[in-house]
Amino acid sequence: MAAADPELEGLGAALIAWGGASAPPSLAALARLEPTAAGVPPPPPSLARGGPSLGARLAAALAAPRPGAGFDADPAGTLADRILQALQARHPFLPLEAHRAELVRLNARGLEELARALSAGPGGPALGAALAPSIARYLAGLVDWARALEAAAGPIAADRPVVSAEYEASTQLRVLGLDPARLAEPILDLGCGVEARLVRALRARGLEARGIDRLATPAEGIRRASWLEEPLPEATLGTVISHLGFSLHLLHHHLRPGEEALRYARRYMEILRALRPGGVFAYVPGLPFLEEHLPTAAWRVERTPVDVPPPPPPPGAAPLPWYAARVSRLRR
C-alpha cells in the first residue's frame, strides 16, 4: 500500500472546507445558480502555497485513481462522496447514487485544470485570479448536474437537515428491540450509513456482521452498494437490520405516486426470503400495509413502540406508522 501524501490530503481538506463554506444554501438554489468568473468565491489561501510538485502529484492521482483510499489516491471520487454525503443529509430520498459517476467526471475535469495551474507555477495571489475561469466552469457543470437531479426526481423542495443517519449502535439496537447477544448470524445491515457504526460494534463483539450503504466508506465487512441490487440468496441470513433505512424509503415511496413503491415491496419480500428459518428482519418505521398480508403460517410480526415523537406526516396524509417491527421466519 502506497504511503499517504499529507500535502495532497491537505489540499483535499482545504477544497472540501472551501466548498462547504461557499456552497449555496440549498440544492434548489444550486440548480438556479448562474456562475460567472467575476462572481466565483476566492479559492482557499492554501492554493497559493501550492506549486509544480503538488500539481504533478495531483495529476498522477487523477490519472490512476484508487477508489476508497482517500483524496490523495482518488481525488475526484473522494470529493464526489463528500458532496453526496452532504446532500444525503438533507435529501435522503434523492437517487444520488445514480448520478455519482457524472459527478466524479465533473470533479476530475475541474481538478485536472487545478493540477495544470499548479504545475505551471508559481503560486501566490495571482494563482487565485488565474483559477477564476476554471472555478466558474466547474460551478456551471455542478449546476447542470443539480438540474439533472431535478429532472430525475422532480422539483427539489427547500431542504433541511434530516437526522436519520449515524446513530450510535446502542441506540439502534434499543429502538429495534434487539439483544446483540441473541442475534442470529450472519447479520446484514441494510443502509448501514457512511460510518457503519452498528456493523463495527457487532464485529467488535465477534459477530459475523456486514453492512451495505450507497455512500459507505469501504472497510472490512462494509461495502458501498445499493440495497435494491445487493444479491440476497434465499435462506442465507440470520438477521437483517435496517434502522431508519430501507423501510423509511419504502414508506416514502408508498406515500408518493409512481412505480418505485412496487419495486421496494418486491425487494421487501426478497429480504424476507433471504432469512433462514428462525431469522429476523428488524426495521423501523413499521410497514403495516405489507405486514398485514404476510401469511401467519410462515411469518411472525412483532411490534415495539418507539419512545420518540414521530416526524410529521405529509400534508393531508394519515399519521405515520411509528413503531419498530421484527418479522421472523418461522421454522418448518
C-alpha positions in Angstrom: 0.0 0.0 0.0 1.4 3.4 -1.0 2.2 5.9 1.7 -0.3 8.7 2.2 0.6 12.1 0.7 0.0 14.6 3.6 0.3 17.7 1.4 -2.2 16.3 -1.2 -4.6 15.3 1.6 -4.3 18.8 3.0 -5.2 20.2 -0.4 -8.3 17.9 -0.4 -9.3 19.0 3.1 -8.9 22.7 2.1 -11.0 22.2 -1.0 -13.8 20.4 0.9 -13.8 23.1 3.6 -13.9 25.8 1.0 -16.7 24.2 -0.9 -18.7 23.7 2.2 -18.3 27.3 3.3 -19.2 28.8 -0.1 -21.9 26.4 -1.2 -25.4 27.7 -1.9 -27.9 27.3 1.0 -29.9 24.6 -0.8 -29.7 22.2 -3.7 -32.6 24.1 -5.3 -30.5 27.3 -5.0 -27.6 25.5 -6.7 -29.7 24.4 -9.6 -30.7 28.0 -10.2 -27.2 29.5 -9.8 -25.7 31.4 -12.8 -22.0 31.3 -12.1 -19.6 33.8 -13.8 -15.8 34.2 -13.5 -16.4 37.6 -11.9 -18.6 36.2 -9.1 -16.9 33.0 -8.1 -15.8 32.7 -4.4 -12.0 33.1 -3.9 -10.2 29.8 -3.6 -8.7 28.7 -0.3 -5.4 30.5 0.6 -3.6 27.2 0.8 -3.7 27.0 -3.0 -1.4 30.0 -3.2 1.2 27.9 -1.4 0.9 25.0 -4.0 3.5 24.5 -6.7 4.6 22.4 -9.6 5.3 19.3 -7.4 1.9 19.4 -5.8 0.3 19.8 -9.3 2.2 16.9 -10.7 1.2 14.6 -7.8 -2.5 15.7 -8.1 -2.3 14.9 -11.9 -0.8 11.5 -11.2 -3.6 10.6 -8.6 -6.2 11.7 -11.1 -4.7 9.5 -13.9 -4.6 6.3 -11.8 -7.3 6.6 -9.0 -7.5 4.0 -6.2 -11.2 4.3 -5.1 -11.8 4.3 -1.4 -8.2 5.2 -0.4 -8.6 8.9 0.3 -8.2 12.2 -1.6 -4.5 11.6 -2.3 -5.4 8.3 -4.0 -8.8 9.2 -5.5 -9.3 12.9 -5.6 -12.3 13.1 -7.9 -14.1 10.2 -6.2 -13.4 11.4 -2.7 -14.7 14.8 -3.5 -17.8 13.4 -5.1 -18.5 11.3 -2.0 -18.2 14.2 0.3 -20.7 16.2 -1.9 -23.1 13.3 -1.9 -22.8 12.8 1.8 -23.7 16.4 2.4 -26.7 16.1 0.0 -27.9 12.9 1.5 -28.1 14.5 5.0 -30.7 16.9 3.5 -32.2 14.9 0.7 -32.2 11.2 1.7 -34.7 10.1 -0.9 -33.0 11.6 -4.0 -31.5 9.0 -6.3 -28.0 10.2 -5.6 -26.1 7.1 -6.4 -27.4 7.1 -10.0 -25.6 10.4 -10.5 -22.3 9.7 -8.8 -20.4 8.8 -12.0 -21.2 12.1 -13.7 -20.2 14.0 -10.5 -16.8 12.1 -10.5 -16.2 13.0 -14.1 -17.1 16.7 -13.4 -14.7 16.7 -10.4 -11.9 15.1 -12.4 -12.2 17.8 -15.1 -12.1 20.6 -12.5 -9.2 19.1 -10.6 -7.2 18.5 -13.9 -7.4 22.2 -14.5 -6.2 22.9 -11.0 -3.3 20.5 -11.4 -2.3 22.2 -14.6 -2.4 25.6 -12.9 -0.3 24.4 -10.0 2.2 22.7 -12.3 2.6 25.9 -14.3 3.7 27.8 -11.2 4.5 30.0 -9.5 2.0 30.1 -6.7 0.9 33.2 -4.8 -2.1 35.5 -5.0 -2.1 35.5 -8.8 -3.0 31.9 -8.8 -6.4 32.6 -7.4 -7.2 35.1 -10.1 -5.9 32.7 -12.8 -8.2 30.0 -11.5 -11.4 32.1 -11.6 -12.5 30.9 -15.1 -11.8 27.2 -14.1 -13.9 27.6 -11.0 -16.7 29.2 -13.0 -16.6 26.3 -15.4 -16.7 23.8 -12.6 -19.6 25.6 -10.9 -21.5 25.7 -14.2 -21.1 21.9 -14.5 -22.3 21.4 -10.9 -25.4 23.5 -11.7 -26.1 21.3 -14.7 -25.6 18.2 -12.5 -28.1 19.6 -10.0 -30.6 20.3 -12.7 -30.3 16.7 -13.9 -31.1 15.6 -10.4 -34.2 17.7 -10.5 -35.2 16.2 -13.9 -34.9 12.7 -12.4 -36.6 13.3 -9.1 -39.0 16.2 -9.7 -38.7 19.7 -8.2 -36.5 19.7 -5.2 -38.2 21.1 -2.2 -36.5 23.5 0.2 -34.1 21.3 2.1 -33.4 20.9 5.8 -31.2 18.6 7.8 -32.6 15.1 8.3 -31.4 13.4 11.4 -31.6 9.8 10.3 -28.1 8.6 9.7 -25.3 8.0 12.1 -27.0 6.8 15.3 -25.0 5.0 18.0 -25.1 1.3 17.8 -26.7 1.0 21.3 -29.5 3.4 20.2 -30.3 1.4 17.1 -30.4 -1.9 19.0 -32.6 -0.4 21.7 -35.1 1.2 19.2 -35.3 -2.1 17.2 -35.7 -4.2 20.4 -32.7 -6.4 19.7 -30.3 -8.1 22.1 -26.9 -8.3 20.4 -26.1 -11.5 22.4 -29.1 -13.2 20.8 -28.7 -12.1 17.2 -28.7 -14.9 14.7 -25.7 -14.8 12.2 -24.8 -13.9 9.6 -26.1 -10.3 10.1 -26.7 -7.8 7.3 -27.3 -4.1 8.0 -29.2 -2.5 5.0 -28.3 1.1 4.8 -25.6 1.0 7.5 -24.6 4.6 7.0 -21.3 6.1 6.0 -19.7 5.2 9.3 -21.4 1.8 9.7 -21.4 2.2 13.5 -23.7 -0.8 14.2 -21.7 -3.1 11.9 -18.4 -2.1 13.5 -19.9 -2.6 17.0 -21.2 -6.1 16.2 -18.0 -7.1 14.6 -16.1 -5.9 17.7 -18.2 -8.4 19.6 -17.0 -11.2 17.3 -20.3 -11.5 15.4 -20.4 -12.2 11.6 -21.8 -8.9 10.5 -21.6 -6.8 7.3 -23.2 -3.7 6.0 -24.0 -2.0 2.8 -24.8 1.6 2.0 -24.8 3.6 -1.2 -22.3 6.0 0.4 -20.5 3.7 2.8 -16.8 4.2 3.4 -15.4 0.7 2.3 -13.8 -1.3 5.1 -13.7 -4.8 6.4 -17.3 -6.1 6.2 -18.6 -2.8 4.8 -19.4 -2.2 1.1 -20.7 0.6 -1.0 -23.7 -1.0 -2.6 -27.4 -0.5 -3.3 -30.0 -2.3 -1.1 -32.1 -2.7 -4.2 -29.4 -4.6 -6.1 -27.4 -6.5 -3.4 -27.6 -10.2 -4.1 -29.8 -11.9 -1.4 -29.8 -15.7 -1.9 -32.7 -17.4 -0.2 -32.3 -18.7 3.3 -28.8 -17.4 3.8 -29.1 -14.7 6.5 -29.8 -14.9 10.2 -30.6 -11.2 10.9 -31.3 -8.3 8.6 -31.4 -4.8 10.2 -32.4 -1.5 8.8 -32.7 1.4 11.2 -34.5 4.4 9.5 -33.3 3.0 6.2 -35.0 0.6 3.8 -38.4 0.7 5.4 -38.3 4.5 5.7 -37.6 4.8 1.9 -40.3 2.2 1.2 -42.8 4.2 3.2 -41.8 7.4 1.5 -42.4 5.9 -2.0 -45.7 4.3 -0.7 -47.0 7.8 0.0 -46.0 9.1 -3.4 -47.3 8.4 -6.9 -45.2 6.3 -9.2 -43.8 2.7 -9.5 -41.0 2.9 -7.1 -43.1 1.6 -4.2 -43.8 -1.6 -6.1 -40.1 -2.1 -6.6 -39.5 -1.7 -2.9 -42.3 -4.0 -2.0 -40.8 -6.8 -4.1 -37.5 -6.2 -2.5 -39.1 -6.4 0.9 -40.3 -10.0 0.1 -36.8 -10.9 -1.3 -35.3 -9.7 2.1 -37.7 -11.9 4.0 -37.0 -14.9 1.8 -33.3 -14.4 2.4 -33.8 -15.2 6.1 -33.0 -18.6 7.4 -35.8 -20.4 9.4 -35.8 -18.6 12.7 -34.2 -15.5 11.1 -35.4 -11.9 11.8 -35.8 -8.8 9.7 -35.8 -5.9 12.1 -36.7 -2.4 10.9 -38.1 1.0 11.8 -40.5 2.5 10.9 -43.1 -0.3 10.5 -44.9 -1.2 7.3 -48.4 -2.2 8.4 -49.7 -2.2 4.8 -47.3 -5.1 4.0 -47.1 -6.8 7.3 -50.8 -7.4 7.5 -50.6 -9.5 4.3 -47.8 -11.9 5.5 -49.1 -15.5 5.9 -49.1 -16.2 9.6 -48.1 -19.8 9.0 -44.8 -18.6 7.6 -44.1 -15.3 9.4 -44.5 -13.8 12.9 -44.7 -10.0 13.2 -43.7 -8.3 16.5 -44.1 -4.6 17.1 -42.3 -2.3 19.6 -43.4 1.3 20.3 -40.7 3.9 19.6 -40.2 6.3 22.5 -39.5 9.4 20.5 -42.1 11.6 18.7 -42.8 10.6 15.1 -42.0 13.0 12.3 -45.0 15.0 10.9 -46.8 13.3 8.1 -47.0 14.9 4.7 -49.9 17.4 4.3 -53.2 15.6 4.0 -51.7 12.2 4.8 -52.5 9.9 7.7 -50.2 9.7 10.7 -47.0 7.7 10.0 -46.8 4.1 11.4 -44.4 4.8 14.2 -43.1 1.6 15.7 -40.3 -0.9 15.2 -41.1 -4.2 13.6 -39.4 -7.6 13.8 -40.5 -10.1 11.2 -39.4 -13.7 11.9 -39.3 -16.6 9.5 -41.0 -19.5 11.3 -39.2 -22.8 11.4 -40.8 -25.6 9.4 
